[in-house]
Amino acid sequence: MEHPVLYLARVTKFLDGLIAEHGHYLFMGFVFLCIAFLIWMLTRHRTRPVHDISVVILPLGHAPRREPEPEPEPVLFRESSDF
């Protein structure tokens, strides 16, 4: 019985050889497959209607500076009715 790493080594050597010899054909096949998938996704009939999605746009960069609110003047004397 062989170690599983040796099986993996055979598979990776096979895939490396396949990509080296036929990589350009594999690439073009995947390109056409992706284009066909995109066309199908964009032109298919939906079973449910598309619902409106609310989007929140977050500002990029620094937040605008706000002027600090003026501090209230301190009360020096209070009347006895305030207690």
BALOBA-1460 file (C-alpha; in Angstrom, 3 decimals):
// residues 83
<rec num="1" residu="m" x="0.000" y="0.000" z="0.000"/>
<rec num="2" residu="e" x="1.367" y="3.383" z="-1.009"/>
<rec num="3" residu="h" x="1.248" y="6.554" z="1.000"/>
<rec num="4" residu="p" x="-1.569" y="8.961" z="-0.078"/>
<rec num="5" residu="v" x="1.002" y="11.671" z="-0.795"/>
<rec num="6" residu="l" x="2.387" y="9.542" z="-3.637"/>
<rec num="7" residu="y" x="-1.084" y="9.355" z="-5.202"/>
<rec num="8" residu="l" x="-1.347" y="13.113" z="-4.918"/>
<rec num="9" residu="a" x="2.085" y="13.504" z="-6.533"/>
<rec num="10" residu="r" x="0.939" y="11.438" z="-9.526"/>
<rec num="11" residu="v" x="-2.221" y="13.515" z="-9.911"/>
<rec num="12" residu="t" x="-0.360" y="16.829" z="-9.709"/>
<rec num="13" residu="k" x="2.249" y="15.644" z="-12.250"/>
<rec num="14" residu="f" x="-0.561" y="14.609" z="-14.602"/>
<rec num="15" residu="l" x="-2.321" y="17.968" z="-14.206"/>
<rec num="16" residu="d" x="0.950" y="19.872" z="-14.699"/>
<rec num="17" residu="g" x="1.593" y="17.972" z="-17.947"/>
<rec num="18" residu="l" x="-1.983" y="18.511" z="-19.110"/>
<rec num="19" residu="i" x="-1.777" y="22.247" z="-18.470"/>
<rec num="20" residu="a" x="1.657" y="22.502" z="-20.088"/>
<rec num="21" residu="e" x="0.479" y="20.771" z="-23.280"/>
<rec num="22" residu="h" x="-3.133" y="21.955" z="-23.547"/>
<rec num="23" residu="g" x="-3.295" y="25.020" z="-21.289"/>
<rec num="24" residu="h" x="-4.312" y="27.444" z="-24.007"/>
<rec num="25" residu="y" x="-7.226" y="25.202" z="-25.038"/>
<rec num="26" residu="l" x="-8.324" y="24.829" z="-21.406"/>
<rec num="27" residu="f" x="-8.159" y="28.602" z="-20.929"/>
<rec num="28" residu="m" x="-10.254" y="29.312" z="-24.026"/>
<rec num="29" residu="g" x="-12.759" y="26.636" z="-22.978"/>
<rec num="30" residu="f" x="-13.178" y="28.253" z="-19.565"/>
<rec num="31" residu="v" x="-13.552" y="31.693" z="-21.181"/>
<rec num="32" residu="f" x="-16.354" y="30.487" z="-23.450"/>
<rec num="33" residu="l" x="-17.970" y="28.634" z="-20.550"/>
<rec num="34" residu="c" x="-17.943" y="31.808" z="-18.422"/>
<rec num="35" residu="i" x="-19.343" y="33.921" z="-21.252"/>
<rec num="36" residu="a" x="-22.148" y="31.397" z="-21.815"/>
<rec num="37" residu="f" x="-22.894" y="31.359" z="-18.077"/>
<rec num="38" residu="l" x="-23.060" y="35.172" z="-17.940"/>
<rec num="39" residu="i" x="-25.388" y="35.296" z="-20.937"/>
<rec num="40" residu="w" x="-27.623" y="32.689" z="-19.303"/>
<rec num="41" residu="m" x="-27.676" y="34.587" z="-15.992"/>
<rec num="42" residu="l" x="-28.565" y="37.888" z="-17.655"/>
<rec num="43" residu="t" x="-31.236" y="36.572" z="-20.030"/>
<rec num="44" residu="r" x="-33.046" y="33.925" z="-17.969"/>
<rec num="45" residu="h" x="-36.632" y="34.415" z="-16.858"/>
<rec num="46" residu="r" x="-36.992" y="34.891" z="-13.137"/>
<rec num="47" residu="t" x="-39.605" y="32.955" z="-11.215"/>
<rec num="48" residu="r" x="-39.936" y="35.718" z="-8.618"/>
<rec num="49" residu="p" x="-39.893" y="39.465" z="-9.308"/>
<rec num="50" residu="v" x="-36.853" y="41.460" z="-8.377"/>
<rec num="51" residu="h" x="-37.382" y="43.305" z="-5.093"/>
<rec num="52" residu="d" x="-36.109" y="46.784" z="-4.390"/>
<rec num="53" residu="i" x="-32.950" y="46.714" z="-2.324"/>
<rec num="54" residu="s" x="-32.109" y="49.590" z="-0.021"/>
<rec num="55" residu="v" x="-28.517" y="50.714" z="-0.343"/>
<rec num="56" residu="v" x="-26.523" y="52.695" z="2.191"/>
<rec num="57" residu="i" x="-23.735" y="54.787" z="0.704"/>
<rec num="58" residu="l" x="-20.916" y="55.356" z="3.130"/>
<rec num="59" residu="p" x="-18.685" y="58.387" z="2.564"/>
<rec num="60" residu="l" x="-15.092" y="57.676" z="1.657"/>
<rec num="61" residu="g" x="-12.357" y="59.721" z="3.261"/>
<rec num="62" residu="h" x="-12.471" y="61.875" z="6.334"/>
<rec num="63" residu="a" x="-15.718" y="63.044" z="7.873"/>
<rec num="64" residu="p" x="-16.378" y="66.795" z="7.654"/>
<rec num="65" residu="r" x="-15.448" y="68.751" z="10.759"/>
<rec num="66" residu="r" x="-18.202" y="70.234" z="12.866"/>
<rec num="67" residu="e" x="-17.831" y="73.320" z="14.952"/>
<rec num="68" residu="p" x="-18.109" y="72.510" z="18.654"/>
<rec num="69" residu="e" x="-21.297" y="73.576" z="20.343"/>
<rec num="70" residu="p" x="-20.905" y="76.547" z="22.683"/>
<rec num="71" residu="e" x="-20.755" y="75.606" z="26.325"/>
<rec num="72" residu="p" x="-23.504" y="77.036" z="28.536"/>
<rec num="73" residu="e" x="-22.460" y="79.734" z="30.947"/>
<rec num="74" residu="p" x="-22.031" y="78.457" z="34.495"/>
<rec num="75" residu="v" x="-24.699" y="79.431" z="37.021"/>
<rec num="76" residu="l" x="-23.056" y="81.232" z="39.922"/>
<rec num="77" residu="f" x="-26.058" y="81.807" z="42.126"/>
<rec num="78" residu="r" x="-29.262" y="79.805" z="42.336"/>
<rec num="79" residu="e" x="-32.470" y="80.844" z="43.874"/>
<rec num="80" residu="s" x="-33.801" y="78.816" z="46.762"/>
<rec num="81" residu="s" x="-36.822" y="77.673" z="44.698"/>
<rec num="82" residu="d" x="-34.524" y="75.664" z="42.366"/>
<rec num="83" residu="f" x="-33.591" y="73.159" z="45.113"/>
